[in-house]
Amino acid sequence: VTEANASGDAIVGAAVDETGESVEGPFSVDAYCFDGDKVLSEHGDFAEQDGPLAPDGQVTFSASLFGANCPAFVVGVSGYFSE
């Protein structure tokens, strides 16, 4: 994840494939909301791009918080390697 920002009722951002290999979508996005060291909620969504992503390629995402309280967060994006 190269950028992630709270924007209204969502966390928006981007991630770059830094594996050195092409990766396949769909690209899953998971956002975890925290208050200190307490996990408040988890929200899943998918990146806007699908299909193959070349090394150093970028995907963008918007993970809805559905009105959840999210004072601090971490975000992860995953895809998979094709054979």
N, CA and C atoms as an extended XYZ file, in Angstrom:
249
Properties=species:S:1:pos:R:3:atomname:S:1:resname:S:1:resid:I:1 pbc="F F F"
N         0.865       -1.175        0.000 N   VAL     1
C         0.000        0.000        0.000 CA  VAL     1
C         0.903        1.227        0.000 C   VAL     1
N         0.736        2.054       -0.999 N   THR     2
C         1.566        3.254       -1.116 CA  THR     2
C         0.874        4.495       -0.582 C   THR     2
N        -0.460        4.447       -0.503 N   GLU     3
C        -1.219        5.579        0.011 CA  GLU     3
C        -2.557        5.074        0.515 C   GLU     3
N        -2.978        5.580        1.672 N   ALA     4
C        -4.305        5.274        2.214 CA  ALA     4
C        -4.750        6.451        3.066 C   ALA     4
N        -5.947        6.968        2.759 N   ASN     5
C        -6.477        8.137        3.457 CA  ASN     5
C        -7.946        7.926        3.787 C   ASN     5
N        -8.355        8.412        4.965 N   ALA     6
C        -9.771        8.425        5.302 CA  ALA     6
C       -10.398        9.559        4.503 C   ALA     6
N       -11.490        9.250        3.822 N   SER     7
C       -12.176       10.247        3.002 CA  SER     7
C       -13.676       10.034        3.172 C   SER     7
N       -14.288       10.833        4.030 N   GLY     8
C       -15.713       10.659        4.284 CA  GLY     8
C       -15.965        9.338        4.964 C   GLY     8
N       -16.759        8.485        4.335 N   ASP     9
C       -17.130        7.194        4.903 CA  ASP     9
C       -16.354        6.046        4.264 C   ASP     9
N       -15.122        6.319        3.821 N   ALA    10
C       -14.319        5.281        3.170 CA  ALA    10
C       -12.832        5.533        3.398 C   ALA    10
N       -12.073        4.492        3.159 N   ILE    11
C       -10.613        4.608        3.115 CA  ILE    11
C       -10.236        4.421        1.656 C   ILE    11
N        -9.573        5.405        1.084 N   VAL    12
C        -9.201        5.366       -0.328 CA  VAL    12
C        -7.684        5.365       -0.438 C   VAL    12
N        -7.181        4.735       -1.495 N   GLY    13
C        -5.738        4.721       -1.657 CA  GLY    13
C        -5.287        3.935       -2.864 C   GLY    13
N        -4.025        3.546       -2.816 N   ALA    14
C        -3.399        2.830       -3.925 CA  ALA    14
C        -2.360        1.852       -3.386 C   ALA    14
N        -2.082        0.840       -4.190 N   ALA    15
C        -1.052       -0.145       -3.865 CA  ALA    15
C        -0.271       -0.457       -5.135 C   ALA    15
N         1.012       -0.751       -4.984 N   VAL    16
C         1.894       -1.056       -6.104 CA  VAL    16
C         2.424       -2.474       -5.957 C   VAL    16
N         2.485       -3.199       -7.075 N   ASP    17
C         3.060       -4.548       -7.099 CA  ASP    17
C         4.578       -4.433       -7.029 C   ASP    17
N         5.147       -4.688       -5.859 N   GLU    18
C         6.592       -4.619       -5.673 CA  GLU    18
C         7.225       -6.003       -5.563 C   GLU    18
N         6.524       -7.041       -6.072 N   THR    19
C         7.032       -8.409       -5.973 CA  THR    19
C         8.067       -8.739       -7.045 C   THR    19
N         8.095       -7.951       -8.112 N   GLY    20
C         8.986       -8.260       -9.222 CA  GLY    20
C         8.372       -9.249      -10.208 C   GLY    20
N         7.155       -9.708       -9.936 N   GLU    21
C         6.440      -10.647      -10.798 CA  GLU    21
C         5.065      -10.086      -11.113 C   GLU    21
N         4.466      -10.565      -12.199 N   SER    22
C         3.096      -10.193      -12.520 CA  SER    22
C         2.162      -10.863      -11.511 C   SER    22
N         1.141      -10.152      -11.061 N   VAL    23
C         0.158      -10.726      -10.143 CA  VAL    23
C        -1.228      -10.614      -10.761 C   VAL    23
N        -2.136      -11.470      -10.314 N   GLU    24
C        -3.488      -11.539      -10.850 CA  GLU    24
C        -4.495      -11.005       -9.842 C   GLU    24
N        -5.575      -10.441      -10.343 N   GLY    25
C        -6.688      -10.042       -9.507 CA  GLY    25
C        -7.752      -11.106       -9.521 C   GLY    25
N        -8.832      -10.944       -8.832 N   PRO    26
C        -9.214       -9.700       -8.187 CA  PRO    26
C        -8.305       -9.399       -6.996 C   PRO    26
N        -8.138       -8.111       -6.712 N   PHE    27
C        -7.278       -7.670       -5.627 CA  PHE    27
C        -8.140       -7.330       -4.415 C   PHE    27
N        -7.949       -8.085       -3.360 N   SER    28
C        -8.726       -7.926       -2.144 CA  SER    28
C        -8.144       -6.809       -1.287 C   SER    28
N        -9.022       -6.003       -0.702 N   VAL    29
C        -8.614       -4.906        0.175 CA  VAL    29
C        -9.221       -5.159        1.552 C   VAL    29
N        -8.394       -5.149        2.592 N   ASP    30
C        -8.873       -5.297        3.961 CA  ASP    30
C        -8.415       -4.106        4.779 C   ASP    30
N        -9.365       -3.459        5.439 N   ALA    31
C        -9.063       -2.310        6.295 CA  ALA    31
C        -9.479       -2.661        7.719 C   ALA    31
N        -8.593       -2.406        8.668 N   TYR    32
C        -8.862       -2.647       10.084 CA  TYR    32
C        -8.847       -1.317       10.812 C   TYR    32
N        -9.918       -1.037       11.560 N   CYS    33
C       -10.026        0.202       12.331 CA  CYS    33
C        -9.618       -0.063       13.774 C   CYS    33
N        -8.842        0.858       14.345 N   PHE    34
C        -8.325        0.733       15.700 CA  PHE    34
C        -8.645        1.958       16.532 C   PHE    34
N        -8.718        1.730       17.830 N   ASP    35
C        -8.711        2.796       18.823 CA  ASP    35
C        -7.622        2.387       19.806 C   ASP    35
N        -6.458        3.002       19.688 N   GLY    36
C        -5.293        2.541       20.451 CA  GLY    36
C        -4.893        1.174       19.946 C   GLY    36
N        -4.832        0.177       20.849 N   ASP    37
C        -4.491       -1.183       20.422 CA  ASP    37
C        -5.721       -2.082       20.333 C   ASP    37
N        -6.912       -1.498       20.408 N   LYS    38
C        -8.158       -2.253       20.325 CA  LYS    38
C        -8.706       -2.206       18.896 C   LYS    38
N        -8.976       -3.383       18.308 N   VAL    39
C        -9.568       -3.457       16.978 CA  VAL    39
C       -11.063       -3.156       17.103 C   VAL    39
N       -11.523       -2.152       16.369 N   LEU    40
C       -12.932       -1.772       16.396 CA  LEU    40
C       -13.745       -2.497       15.328 C   LEU    40
N       -13.165       -2.662       14.125 N   SER    41
C       -13.896       -3.288       13.027 CA  SER    41
C       -12.951       -3.644       11.893 C   SER    41
N       -13.446       -4.505       10.989 N   GLU    42
C       -12.712       -4.901        9.791 CA  GLU    42
C       -13.652       -4.717        8.613 C   GLU    42
N       -13.123       -4.185        7.510 N   HIS    43
C       -13.935       -3.925        6.321 CA  HIS    43
C       -13.204       -4.459        5.098 C   HIS    43
N       -13.896       -5.239        4.282 N   GLY    44
C       -13.297       -5.797        3.078 CA  GLY    44
C       -13.953       -5.252        1.829 C   GLY    44
N       -13.179       -5.187        0.769 N   ASP    45
C       -13.677       -4.716       -0.522 CA  ASP    45
C       -12.704       -5.206       -1.589 C   ASP    45
N       -12.852       -4.739       -2.806 N   PHE    46
C       -11.942       -5.091       -3.891 CA  PHE    46
C       -11.404       -3.824       -4.536 C   PHE    46
N       -10.183       -3.916       -5.047 N   ALA    47
C        -9.587       -2.801       -5.782 CA  ALA    47
C       -10.373       -2.587       -7.075 C   ALA    47
N       -10.246       -1.394       -7.620 N   GLU    48
C       -10.978       -1.061       -8.843 CA  GLU    48
C       -10.478       -1.866      -10.043 C   GLU    48
N        -9.200       -2.204      -10.080 N   GLN    49
C        -8.646       -2.965      -11.197 CA  GLN    49
C        -8.812       -4.467      -10.946 C   GLN    49
N        -8.900       -5.210      -12.035 N   ASP    50
C        -8.989       -6.666      -11.990 CA  ASP    50
C        -7.985       -7.171      -13.019 C   ASP    50
N        -7.786       -8.442      -13.121 N   GLY    51
C        -6.908       -8.965      -14.157 CA  GLY    51
C        -5.441       -8.813      -13.813 C   GLY    51
N        -4.562       -9.115      -14.757 N   PRO    52
C        -3.119       -9.118      -14.471 CA  PRO    52
C        -2.575       -7.719      -14.205 C   PRO    52
N        -1.602       -7.670      -13.323 N   LEU    53
C        -0.920       -6.428      -12.987 CA  LEU    53
C         0.580       -6.667      -13.129 C   LEU    53
N         1.223       -5.897      -13.992 N   ALA    54
C         2.659       -6.039      -14.242 CA  ALA    54
C         3.455       -5.577      -13.024 C   ALA    54
N         4.707       -6.026      -12.913 N   PRO    55
C         5.561       -5.515      -11.834 CA  PRO    55
C         5.568       -3.983      -11.854 C   PRO    55
N         5.495       -3.404      -10.691 N   ASP    56
C         5.434       -1.954      -10.485 CA  ASP    56
C         4.110       -1.339      -10.934 C   ASP    56
N         3.130       -2.159      -11.321 N   GLY    57
C         1.806       -1.662      -11.667 CA  GLY    57
C         1.044       -1.252      -10.416 C   GLY    57
N         0.037       -0.430      -10.586 N   GLN    58
C        -0.697        0.129       -9.451 CA  GLN    58
C        -2.189       -0.194       -9.526 C   GLN    58
N        -2.801       -0.460       -8.382 N   VAL    59
C        -4.249       -0.578       -8.264 CA  VAL    59
C        -4.734        0.498       -7.297 C   VAL    59
N        -5.969        0.944       -7.482 N   THR    60
C        -6.570        1.918       -6.577 CA  THR    60
C        -7.782        1.277       -5.909 C   THR    60
N        -8.127        1.790       -4.740 N   PHE    61
C        -9.238        1.199       -4.005 CA  PHE    61
C        -9.990        2.243       -3.197 C   PHE    61
N       -11.218        1.870       -2.829 N   SER    62
C       -12.056        2.641       -1.930 CA  SER    62
C       -12.801        1.629       -1.074 C   SER    62
N       -12.445        1.518        0.198 N   ALA    63
C       -13.070        0.557        1.108 CA  ALA    63
C       -14.074        1.297        1.986 C   ALA    63
N       -15.351        1.000        1.818 N   SER    64
C       -16.399        1.672        2.588 CA  SER    64
C       -16.321        1.276        4.053 C   SER    64
N       -16.533        2.255        4.932 N   LEU    65
C       -16.553        2.015        6.374 CA  LEU    65
C       -17.973        1.827        6.898 C   LEU    65
N       -18.974        2.035        6.070 N   PHE    66
C       -20.373        1.858        6.441 CA  PHE    66
C       -20.714        2.565        7.751 C   PHE    66
N       -20.169        3.763        7.936 N   GLY    67
C       -20.480        4.559        9.117 CA  GLY    67
C       -19.725        4.182       10.378 C   GLY    67
N       -18.793        3.247       10.285 N   ALA    68
C       -18.052        2.790       11.469 CA  ALA    68
C       -17.092        3.864       11.978 C   ALA    68
N       -16.880        3.888       13.272 N   ASN    69
C       -15.884        4.744       13.899 CA  ASN    69
C       -14.505        4.198       13.532 C   ASN    69
N       -13.625        5.044       13.019 N   CYS    70
C       -12.313        4.569       12.569 CA  CYS    70
C       -11.249        5.635       12.839 C   CYS    70
N       -10.859        5.809       14.120 N   PRO    71
C        -9.883        6.845       14.454 CA  PRO    71
C        -8.484        6.558       13.903 C   PRO    71
N        -8.131        5.301       13.752 N   ALA    72
C        -6.842        4.897       13.157 CA  ALA    72
C        -7.093        3.618       12.369 C   ALA    72
N        -6.282        3.371       11.328 N   PHE    73
C        -6.525        2.192       10.502 CA  PHE    73
C        -5.238        1.668        9.881 C   PHE    73
N        -5.283        0.410        9.471 N   VAL    74
C        -4.255       -0.189        8.623 CA  VAL    74
C        -4.994       -0.835        7.456 C   VAL    74
N        -4.319       -0.900        6.304 N   VAL    75
C        -4.925       -1.446        5.088 CA  VAL    75
C        -3.951       -2.414        4.444 C   VAL    75
N        -4.476       -3.519        3.943 N   GLY    76
C        -3.691       -4.482        3.182 CA  GLY    76
C        -4.379       -4.780        1.863 C   GLY    76
N        -3.598       -5.010        0.818 N   VAL    77
C        -4.121       -5.362       -0.503 CA  VAL    77
C        -3.410       -6.632       -0.944 C   VAL    77
N        -4.194       -7.602       -1.447 N   SER    78
C        -3.579       -8.851       -1.885 CA  SER    78
C        -4.155       -9.297       -3.218 C   SER    78
N        -3.341       -9.998       -3.974 N   GLY    79
C        -3.723      -10.641       -5.223 CA  GLY    79
C        -3.094      -12.024       -5.176 C   GLY    79
N        -2.845      -12.626       -6.326 N   TYR    80
C        -2.187      -13.924       -6.328 CA  TYR    80
C        -1.284      -14.041       -7.553 C   TYR    80
N        -0.306      -14.953       -7.457 N   PHE    81
C         0.612      -15.207       -8.559 CA  PHE    81
C         0.007      -16.243       -9.484 C   PHE    81
N         0.105      -16.007      -10.793 N   SER    82
C        -0.363      -17.017      -11.762 CA  SER    82
C         0.792      -17.969      -12.048 C   SER    82
N         0.439      -19.105      -12.584 N   GLU    83
C         1.477      -20.106      -12.869 CA  GLU    83
C         2.161      -19.814      -14.176 C   GLU    83
